[in-house]
Structure formats: C-alpha cells, structure tokens
C-alpha cells in the first residue's frame, strides 16, 4: 500500500470550547489543523489539543465535534468517528454544572443607618449565582417583620401578598448579581430600642438584616 501523502487533519471545535491550544497544529479561531505530511501504511499519530469549557454552561450540555482527515488521492475527507454510533461517543462528552445561589441583605432608612418612628425602611437584597451554570428561574421570598406597616412596595416585579414579597428571578448567570428592594414604614409609636430582624430566602440560601429603633421620648412637660 502507498503512503498517505499530504495527510491533513482538521478539527472544527464548537463554541462551547475556548482557550484552544495545540502546539503541533495551526489554530485559527475554532479551527485546528495538523499537517502530517506523508503517513506510512500502518503508522499512527496521536494528535492532542487543550481547551477550556465555556462557563457558565447549562448542566447536561453535550460538547461534540468530529475531525476530518484528508490526503492526496482521497476523494473526500472522512471523519475520525462515525457520528451515527450510539453514546458514549469518543467525540462527545456531557458537561456537569450546577446553580449555587448566595444572598446578602441590608436595611436602610431615610436617616441612613438611624431608624426613627415614621421612617421609610428599605431592604436591599443582592442575589448572586456563584455556580457554573445559568439559573433559568429562581424564587426569592422575604416576609417583612413587625412593626413595619404597609403599603409595602417592591421593585423588579416583586409580588406582595400580605407581609410577604416574592420575586421570580430569571436568567441569573454567574458574575451578574441582581438587586431587589422592598420597603415599609415604621409606625410613629414604635418603641425605643426595639430590635427588628428578618430573613430573605431562596431555596437553601438565606440572609438576615436587622436594625434598632431610636425613639427618643419627648422632653415636653
């Protein structure tokens, strides 16, 4: 048998791979090409490249690609593996990733960090995805404590039902936190020194914020 003359291997990698490196090949974007020259009958070559899986990436994403081999006298390039073969396939793998939610919460008033009777109190919740998969939709819930009074106002599409506000946060990707706010009013007769605390939750994640009321009694006779 004759040697495979002008043997070339081209691998077009999917967009789910990045930072591609192949020391013995020419890398042009997602295209990797090895020029092997003449390949003797029975000879084999191991071709290696390295790449990083794009993050974030949905859990279960299949990364699949085929390399093409061509040589002089070969009518058309042929694939390194038959894509019709059943899984597991040597040219495909499945990504394992997960969503991980972290919450933080602060309380502020019209007086900044001083909370007095009649003040509008605003809770700010920051929702972060610290995992490696995008969160299609998560629910964040906050039950406002006594003695805060209605009307309770929530932004970002928060739905208020009684003392509880619920947000549906969609498309939360790592590195792009969302801020949610809800507010209520302290009554005029709230007790001095009262400690007010509450917790926001999303699944197994939670965060607490609190403050102490300053209600100086009148010195009038």
C-alpha positions as a Markdown table, in Angstrom:
| # | Residue | x | y | z |
|---|---|---|---|---|
| 1 | Unk | 0.0 | 0.0 | 0.0 |
| 2 | Unk | 1.1 | 3.5 | -0.7 |
| 3 | Unk | 1.8 | 6.1 | 2.0 |
| 4 | Unk | -0.9 | 8.7 | 2.7 |
| 5 | Unk | 0.7 | 11.7 | 1.1 |
| 6 | Unk | -0.1 | 15.3 | 2.2 |
| 7 | Unk | -2.2 | 14.0 | 5.1 |
| 8 | Unk | -4.1 | 16.7 | 7.0 |
| 9 | Unk | -6.4 | 16.6 | 10.0 |
| 10 | Unk | -8.9 | 19.4 | 10.6 |
| 11 | Unk | -10.9 | 19.7 | 13.8 |
| 12 | Unk | -13.6 | 22.4 | 14.0 |
| 13 | Unk | -14.4 | 22.8 | 17.6 |
| 14 | Unk | -17.7 | 24.0 | 19.0 |
| 15 | Unk | -18.2 | 27.4 | 20.6 |
| 16 | Unk | -18.6 | 25.7 | 24.0 |
| 17 | Unk | -14.8 | 25.3 | 24.0 |
| 18 | Unk | -12.4 | 28.3 | 24.3 |
| 19 | Unk | -8.7 | 29.0 | 25.0 |
| 20 | Unk | -7.7 | 26.4 | 22.4 |
| 21 | Unk | -4.0 | 25.3 | 22.4 |
| 22 | Unk | -2.4 | 22.8 | 20.1 |
| 23 | Unk | 1.4 | 23.1 | 19.9 |
| 24 | Unk | 1.8 | 20.9 | 16.8 |
| 25 | Unk | -1.1 | 22.5 | 14.9 |
| 26 | Unk | -2.3 | 25.7 | 13.4 |
| 27 | Unk | -5.1 | 27.2 | 15.5 |
| 28 | Unk | -7.4 | 29.7 | 13.7 |
| 29 | Unk | -10.4 | 30.5 | 15.9 |
| 30 | Unk | -12.3 | 27.3 | 16.4 |
| 31 | Unk | -10.4 | 25.5 | 13.6 |
| 32 | Unk | -7.4 | 23.3 | 14.4 |
| 33 | Unk | -5.3 | 21.8 | 11.6 |
| 34 | Unk | -2.5 | 19.4 | 11.7 |
| 35 | Unk | -0.3 | 18.9 | 8.6 |
| 36 | Unk | 1.1 | 15.4 | 9.0 |
| 37 | Unk | 2.8 | 15.1 | 5.6 |
| 38 | Unk | 3.3 | 11.5 | 4.4 |
| 39 | Unk | 1.9 | 8.8 | 6.6 |
| 40 | Unk | 3.3 | 5.3 | 6.0 |
| 41 | Unk | 0.9 | 2.3 | 5.9 |
| 42 | Unk | 0.2 | 1.1 | 9.5 |
| 43 | Unk | 1.6 | 4.2 | 11.0 |
| 44 | Unk | -0.3 | 6.2 | 13.5 |
| 45 | Unk | -0.1 | 9.7 | 15.1 |
| 46 | Unk | -1.6 | 10.9 | 18.3 |
| 47 | Unk | -2.9 | 14.5 | 18.0 |
| 48 | Unk | -3.5 | 16.5 | 21.1 |
| 49 | Unk | -5.1 | 19.8 | 21.8 |
| 50 | Unk | -6.3 | 21.5 | 25.0 |
| 51 | Unk | -9.3 | 23.7 | 25.5 |
| 52 | Unk | -11.4 | 25.2 | 28.3 |
| 53 | Unk | -15.1 | 24.5 | 28.6 |
| 54 | Unk | -17.0 | 27.8 | 28.5 |
| 55 | Unk | -18.6 | 28.9 | 31.8 |
| 56 | Unk | -21.4 | 29.2 | 32.6 |
| 57 | Unk | -22.8 | 26.3 | 30.7 |
| 58 | Unk | -26.1 | 24.5 | 31.4 |
| 59 | Unk | -25.9 | 21.2 | 33.1 |
| 60 | Unk | -26.1 | 18.3 | 30.7 |
| 61 | Unk | -24.8 | 20.3 | 27.7 |
| 62 | Unk | -23.2 | 17.9 | 25.2 |
| 63 | Unk | -19.9 | 19.0 | 23.7 |
| 64 | Unk | -19.5 | 17.2 | 20.4 |
| 65 | Unk | -17.2 | 17.5 | 17.4 |
| 66 | Unk | -15.6 | 15.5 | 14.6 |
| 67 | Unk | -12.2 | 15.8 | 13.0 |
| 68 | Unk | -11.8 | 15.4 | 9.2 |
| 69 | Unk | -8.9 | 13.5 | 7.6 |
| 70 | Unk | -7.8 | 14.2 | 4.1 |
| 71 | Unk | -4.9 | 13.2 | 1.9 |
| 72 | Unk | -3.8 | 13.3 | -1.7 |
| 73 | Unk | -5.9 | 10.9 | -3.8 |
| 74 | Unk | -8.7 | 10.7 | -1.2 |
| 75 | Unk | -11.9 | 11.8 | -2.9 |
| 76 | Unk | -13.4 | 13.5 | 0.1 |
| 77 | Unk | -12.3 | 14.0 | 3.8 |
| 78 | Unk | -13.6 | 11.3 | 6.1 |
| 79 | Unk | -14.5 | 11.7 | 9.8 |
| 80 | Unk | -12.4 | 10.4 | 12.7 |
| 81 | Unk | -15.5 | 8.7 | 14.1 |
| 82 | Unk | -19.0 | 7.8 | 12.8 |
| 83 | Unk | -21.4 | 10.3 | 14.3 |
| 84 | Unk | -24.2 | 7.7 | 14.0 |
| 85 | Unk | -22.6 | 5.5 | 16.6 |
| 86 | Unk | -24.5 | 5.3 | 19.9 |
| 87 | Unk | -23.4 | 7.1 | 23.1 |
| 88 | Unk | -21.0 | 7.1 | 24.7 |
| 89 | Unk | -19.2 | 8.5 | 21.7 |
| 90 | Unk | -15.4 | 9.3 | 21.7 |
| 91 | Unk | -16.1 | 12.6 | 20.1 |
| 92 | Unk | -18.7 | 13.8 | 22.6 |
| 93 | Unk | -19.0 | 14.4 | 26.4 |
| 94 | Unk | -21.6 | 15.8 | 28.7 |
| 95 | Unk | -21.0 | 18.8 | 30.9 |
| 96 | Unk | -21.8 | 18.6 | 34.6 |
| 97 | Unk | -22.6 | 22.0 | 36.2 |
| 98 | Unk | -24.8 | 23.5 | 38.8 |
| 99 | Unk | -26.5 | 26.6 | 40.1 |
| 100 | Unk | -25.4 | 27.9 | 43.5 |
| 101 | Unk | -27.3 | 30.9 | 45.0 |
| 102 | Unk | -25.9 | 33.3 | 47.6 |
| 103 | Unk | -27.9 | 36.1 | 49.2 |
| 104 | Unk | -26.9 | 39.2 | 51.1 |
| 105 | Unk | -29.3 | 41.8 | 52.7 |
| 106 | Unk | -29.1 | 45.3 | 54.2 |
| 107 | Unk | -31.5 | 47.6 | 55.8 |
| 108 | Unk | -31.5 | 51.4 | 55.4 |
| 109 | Unk | -33.8 | 54.3 | 56.3 |
| 110 | Unk | -34.3 | 57.9 | 55.4 |
| 111 | Unk | -31.8 | 58.7 | 58.1 |
| 112 | Unk | -29.2 | 56.3 | 56.6 |
| 113 | Unk | -28.3 | 54.0 | 59.5 |
| 114 | Unk | -30.6 | 55.7 | 62.1 |
| 115 | Unk | -34.1 | 54.3 | 62.3 |
| 116 | Unk | -36.8 | 56.5 | 63.8 |
| 117 | Unk | -40.6 | 56.5 | 64.0 |
| 118 | Unk | -42.3 | 57.3 | 60.7 |
| 119 | Unk | -39.2 | 56.4 | 58.7 |
| 120 | Unk | -39.4 | 54.6 | 55.4 |
| 121 | Unk | -37.3 | 51.4 | 55.8 |
| 122 | Unk | -35.8 | 49.8 | 52.6 |
| 123 | Unk | -34.4 | 46.4 | 52.5 |
| 124 | Unk | -31.9 | 45.7 | 49.6 |
| 125 | Unk | -31.3 | 42.1 | 48.7 |
| 126 | Unk | -28.4 | 41.1 | 46.4 |
| 127 | Unk | -28.9 | 37.7 | 44.7 |
| 128 | Unk | -25.7 | 36.1 | 43.2 |
| 129 | Unk | -25.2 | 32.9 | 41.3 |
| 130 | Unk | -21.8 | 31.6 | 42.4 |
| 131 | Unk | -22.1 | 28.3 | 40.5 |
| 132 | Unk | -21.1 | 27.4 | 37.0 |
| 133 | Unk | -24.5 | 27.0 | 35.3 |
| 134 | Unk | -27.1 | 29.7 | 34.5 |
| 135 | Unk | -30.2 | 29.8 | 36.7 |
| 136 | Unk | -33.2 | 29.8 | 34.4 |
| 137 | Unk | -35.6 | 30.8 | 37.2 |
| 138 | Unk | -35.3 | 31.1 | 41.0 |
| 139 | Unk | -37.7 | 32.3 | 43.6 |
| 140 | Unk | -36.7 | 34.8 | 46.3 |
| 141 | Unk | -39.1 | 35.4 | 49.3 |
| 142 | Unk | -39.0 | 37.9 | 52.1 |
| 143 | Unk | -41.5 | 38.2 | 54.9 |
| 144 | Unk | -41.5 | 41.7 | 56.4 |
| 145 | Unk | -41.4 | 41.9 | 60.2 |
| 146 | Unk | -43.5 | 43.7 | 62.7 |
| 147 | Unk | -43.7 | 46.5 | 63.3 |
| 148 | Unk | -43.3 | 47.7 | 59.7 |
| 149 | Unk | -46.5 | 48.9 | 58.2 |
| 150 | Unk | -48.0 | 48.8 | 54.7 |
| 151 | Unk | -48.0 | 49.9 | 52.0 |
| 152 | Unk | -45.1 | 47.6 | 51.1 |
| 153 | Unk | -43.5 | 48.4 | 47.8 |
| 154 | Unk | -41.2 | 46.0 | 45.9 |
| 155 | Unk | -39.3 | 46.6 | 42.7 |
| 156 | Unk | -38.2 | 44.2 | 40.0 |
| 157 | Unk | -41.6 | 42.6 | 39.7 |
| 158 | Unk | -41.9 | 41.6 | 43.3 |
| 159 | Unk | -45.4 | 40.4 | 44.2 |
| 160 | Unk | -46.6 | 41.5 | 47.7 |
| 161 | Unk | -49.1 | 39.2 | 49.5 |
| 162 | Unk | -49.8 | 40.3 | 53.0 |
| 163 | Unk | -46.4 | 40.8 | 54.6 |
| 164 | Unk | -44.6 | 38.6 | 52.1 |
| 165 | Unk | -43.0 | 39.7 | 48.9 |
| 166 | Unk | -41.9 | 37.1 | 46.3 |
| 167 | Unk | -39.6 | 37.7 | 43.3 |
| 168 | Unk | -39.1 | 35.4 | 40.3 |
| 169 | Unk | -35.6 | 36.0 | 39.1 |
| 170 | Unk | -34.9 | 34.7 | 35.6 |
| 171 | Unk | -31.7 | 34.2 | 33.7 |
| 172 | Unk | -29.3 | 34.7 | 36.6 |
| 173 | Unk | -25.8 | 34.0 | 35.4 |
| 174 | Unk | -22.6 | 33.9 | 37.4 |
| 175 | Unk | -20.9 | 37.3 | 37.7 |
| 176 | Unk | -24.1 | 39.3 | 37.2 |
| 177 | Unk | -25.9 | 39.8 | 40.5 |
| 178 | Unk | -29.4 | 41.2 | 40.8 |
| 179 | Unk | -30.6 | 43.7 | 43.4 |
| 180 | Unk | -34.1 | 43.6 | 44.8 |
| 181 | Unk | -35.7 | 46.1 | 47.1 |
| 182 | Unk | -38.8 | 46.3 | 49.3 |
| 183 | Unk | -39.9 | 49.0 | 51.7 |
| 184 | Unk | -42.3 | 49.6 | 54.5 |
| 185 | Unk | -42.8 | 52.3 | 57.2 |
| 186 | Unk | -42.1 | 52.3 | 60.9 |
| 187 | Unk | -45.1 | 53.5 | 63.0 |
| 188 | Unk | -45.0 | 56.7 | 65.0 |
| 189 | Unk | -45.5 | 54.8 | 68.3 |
| 190 | Unk | -42.7 | 52.2 | 67.8 |
| 191 | Unk | -40.8 | 51.5 | 71.0 |
| 192 | Unk | -37.3 | 52.9 | 71.5 |
| 193 | Unk | -34.6 | 50.2 | 71.4 |
| 194 | Unk | -36.8 | 47.7 | 69.5 |
| 195 | Unk | -34.7 | 45.3 | 67.5 |
| 196 | Unk | -36.2 | 44.4 | 64.2 |
| 197 | Unk | -34.8 | 41.5 | 62.2 |
| 198 | Unk | -35.9 | 39.4 | 59.3 |
| 199 | Unk | -34.6 | 36.8 | 56.8 |
| 200 | Unk | -34.8 | 36.6 | 53.0 |
| 201 | Unk | -34.7 | 33.1 | 51.5 |
| 202 | Unk | -34.2 | 31.3 | 48.2 |
| 203 | Unk | -34.1 | 27.6 | 48.3 |
| 204 | Unk | -31.4 | 26.6 | 50.9 |
| 205 | Unk | -29.9 | 30.1 | 50.9 |
| 206 | Unk | -30.8 | 32.8 | 53.3 |
| 207 | Unk | -29.6 | 36.2 | 54.6 |
| 208 | Unk | -30.6 | 38.3 | 57.6 |
| 209 | Unk | -30.7 | 42.1 | 58.1 |
| 210 | Unk | -31.6 | 44.0 | 61.3 |
| 211 | Unk | -31.7 | 47.3 | 62.9 |
| 212 | Unk | -32.5 | 49.0 | 66.2 |
| 213 | Unk | -35.2 | 51.7 | 66.6 |
| 214 | Unk | -34.2 | 55.1 | 68.1 |
| 215 | Unk | -37.3 | 56.7 | 69.6 |
| 216 | Unk | -36.2 | 59.5 | 71.9 |
| 217 | Unk | -39.1 | 60.4 | 74.3 |
| 218 | Unk | -40.3 | 64.0 | 74.2 |
| 219 | Unk | -39.0 | 66.3 | 76.9 |
| 220 | Unk | -42.1 | 68.4 | 76.9 |
| 221 | Unk | -44.0 | 68.7 | 80.2 |
